[in-house]
Amino acid sequence: MAEFLAALSQHAFLQQALLAGLLASLACGVIGAYVVVRRISYLAGAIAHSVLGGMGLARYLAVTQGWAWLHPLYGAVAAALAAALVVGLVTLKARQREDTIIGAIWAVGMAVGVLFIAATPGYDVELMSYLFGNILMVTPANLWLMLGLDLLALAVAFVFHNQLLAVCFDEEFARLRGVNSNLYFLLLLALTALTVVLLSTVVGIILVIALLTLPAAIAANYARRLWQIMALAVLISMAFTTGGLALSYGPDLPAGAVIIVLAGAAYLLVSAGRWLFRRA
């Protein structure tokens, strides 16, 4: 830890990595609480894995068509929002085939991304880092984009908090009160999509669901009101991202994987502790 703190004061890339983790944790805690309470982790998984398709397409166009301005994260945002809309409509309109279609979106999204990566001239290390996570490669431009997505997601969640709360806890009651539950369900998926893009920069697409859900799941054991779960989840997520970054620095391990192992171990310990407490 001392080695990490010393390096943190000297190296800009570590400072940027830490800031990226903190920025991602804000949306992670707030939106993750909705995801856990509404129990839509499987939908978030499909959205997360479709992101690679948008990233691959954006990189392919940037290299082959000369669109240097088209950053992979722009493609990720477009793909995530499109997948959120498709997954949401499928869930609402085709419940009998929901699992099959969501599984198809999950698989096809990643396959399309791999195909575009293969078709792009040269080996793109940057896109592969989004797959497995490399928080140390975050740039100032990435941070500004993450901040913008963060502010947008948090602002929408704040403005429509009561409607989203009603949809999460009692969708039928919300519908009886005149709330367009389908519209706000799609809005929730769109917020989840933006959070997935934020987290893919930190821990990678494969591990994004763990960081989206585990802090909120842990927080739910110690808080009852949704805003309390959100606040605690943000703090827990910040602890995981900061701790994972620090623990991975010395032995030169992948930071994203360490963050998830830390989160998973904490979740298992909390779950085991609650089970033992009930048995006592």
N, C-alpha and C positions, 0 to 999 in steps of 0.2 A: 504493500500500500504506500509506503514511504517513497519507493521508487516511482510509482505512478504519480504521486503528488508533485514530486520534484520535476518529472518530465512534463506534467501538465502546465507548469509555469513557464516552460521553455518552448514547447512545440505548439504551433498554431493548429496543426491537424488534430491534436488531442483535444484542444479547446473546442474546435468545431464539432468533433465527435460527441463530446459531452453535451454541448448545446443541442445537437440533433436528438440525443436521447431524451433530454428534458422537454423539448418541443413535442416530440412524439408522445411522450407520457401524458401530456395535457389532454390531447384528443383521445388517447388510449383509455384513460381512466373514465372520462365522461361518456364517450360513445360505447366503450366496453361494458359499462354498467347497463345501458339499454340492451345490448346484445345478450348479456347474461340473464337479465330479468325476463326478456322476451323469448329467450331460448332459441335464438336463430344462429347459433354458431355454425351450423352446417351450411346455411345460406351465405354467411360471411366467408366460409371456406371456398365456396364456388367463386365468389367475387374475387377473392385473393388470388386464386390460381389462374383466373382469366387475365389478370394484369400483365402477365408475361407476354401475351399476344400483342397488347398495345405497345409495350416497350420494344418488342422485336420489330414491329411494323415501323415505329417512329425511327428506330436506329437504321433500319433498311432504307427508308426514304432519305434520311439525313446523309447517308453515305453514297447511295446510288443516284439520287436526284439532286444532290448538292444543297439540301435544305439544312444547313448547319444550325439554324435557329431551333430546329425541332428536337428538343431534349427528350430522352426516353421517359422522363417523368410526366411530360405532357401526354404522351401516348398512354401512360399508365392511368392517368386521370380519366381520359376519354374511355378507355377499355373498362375501367372499374365502374364508371357511371352507367355505361351501356349494359354491362353485365348485371348491375343492380336492378336496372329497369326490367330486363328480360327475366331474371330470377324472380323478382317481385310479382310480375304479371303471371308467370307460370304458377307460382305459389297460390295466387288469388284465384286464377281461372281454371287451372288444370290439376287439381289436387290429386286425382287418381294416378297421374303419371309424374308426380312432382319429383320423386326421388330419382327416377331414370333421367329426366331432362336436366335436373341439376347436376347429376353425375356426368352427363354429356358435356355440359357447359364447363365444368371443372376440368375434364380431360382435354377437350378440344382447345380451350383457351391456352393451356400449357403447350399443347402440340403445335399450335399455330406459332407461338412464340419461338419454340425450338426451330421450326422450319425457317422463320425469318432470320434468326440468328445464323443458321447454317448458310442461308443464301446471301448474307451480307459479307462482302469481301473482307478477309482478315478475321482473326480470332478476337472476339469482343470480350475482354475481361470485365469491362464495366457491367455488361448485361448479366454475365454469370455471377457477379457480386450481388446483384439484386435477387438472384435466385437463392443464394445461400447467405447473403448478408455480409456487408463489410462497412461498418459504421466509420471506419478510419478513412474511407475514401470520400466522405461527404465534403462538398465544396461550399464556398459562400453562396453561390447561386442556388444550390440545393437548399440551403438554410432559409433563404428568402422565400423560396417556393413553399417549403414546409411551414414557415410562419404564416404565409397567406392562406394555405389550406387549413391550418390550425384555427386561425381567426374566423374563417368562414364556417367551419364545422361547429365551433363553440358558439358563435353568434346565432346560427340557426337553431342549435339545441337549446339555447337560452330563450329565444323568442317563442319557440313552439314547445317549450318544456311541458306545459300542462297537457297539451294534446298528445304528445309522445308518451307521457306518463299514463294517460288514460288508455292508450292503445296497448301499452305494455302489460298493464295489470288487469284490465277488464275491457276487452275490445267490444263486447256486446253492449255493455253499459255506455261506452263512448258513442256507439252508433245510435243508441236510443236518445242520447243527449244532443244529437245532431252533428256529431263530429264525423267527418269523412275519414273513417278509419283506414280505408284502402289507400287514400292519398298520403296519410301520415305514415303508414307502413312503408310505402315507397320512399318517402322522405327519410325515414330511418335507415333504409338500405343505402340510400345515397350518401348519408353521413358515414355509414359504415365503410362505404367504398372509398371515401376521402381518407378515412383513418387508415385503411389498408395501405393506401399509397404512402402515407407518412411512415408507417411501420416497416414497409418493405425496404426502405432506405436503411433502417437500423438493424433489423434482424433477418431480412430476406423474406421472399414470398412463402417459402416452405414453412417457416416458423412463425409467420405473422399472426395466425389465429391463437397461438399459445399466449403471446403477449397481449393480444386484444382481450382475452377472456380470463386468464389466470389472476391478474391483479384484482379485477372486479369480483371474481369468485371468492378470493381470499377476503376481500373487504366485506362481502355480503355476510360473512360469519360474525362480524363484529359491529355491523350497523344495520339498522332496520329501514330508515328512510332513504329514499333514492339519492337525494343530494348528499347524504352522509356517505353512502357507498361510493359515489362519484369522487368526492374529496379524498377519501381514504385510498381509493384505487389509484388516483393520480400520484399520491405520495408513495405508495407501494411500487408503482411502475417506475417512478424516478429512482427509487432505491435499487430496483433491479437493474435498470440500465446503467446507472452510475457504478454499482457494485460489480456488474458483469464486465464493464469496461476496465475497471481497476484490476480485477482478478485475472483478466486475460492478457494484460499488458506485459507483465513480467515473463511468463512462460511463452509468450507470443502465440496465443491460441485465438481461434476465431471468436471475436467479441459477441456476435449474434448468438452463436451456439451456447456460449457461457451464460449469457443473459437468460436464455430459455431454461437451461439446466438449473440456474439459480431460482427462477420463478417456479419451475416444476417441483424442485425440492422443497421450497417454502410451502407450496400448495399441499404436497403430500404430508408434510409435518403438521400443518394446520388441520387437515382432515383427520389424521391419526390422533391428534390431540383431542379433537372434539369427540371422536369415537371412544377414546379411553375415558374421557370425562363422563360420557353417558353411561359407560359400563360401571363406573365407580359408584 
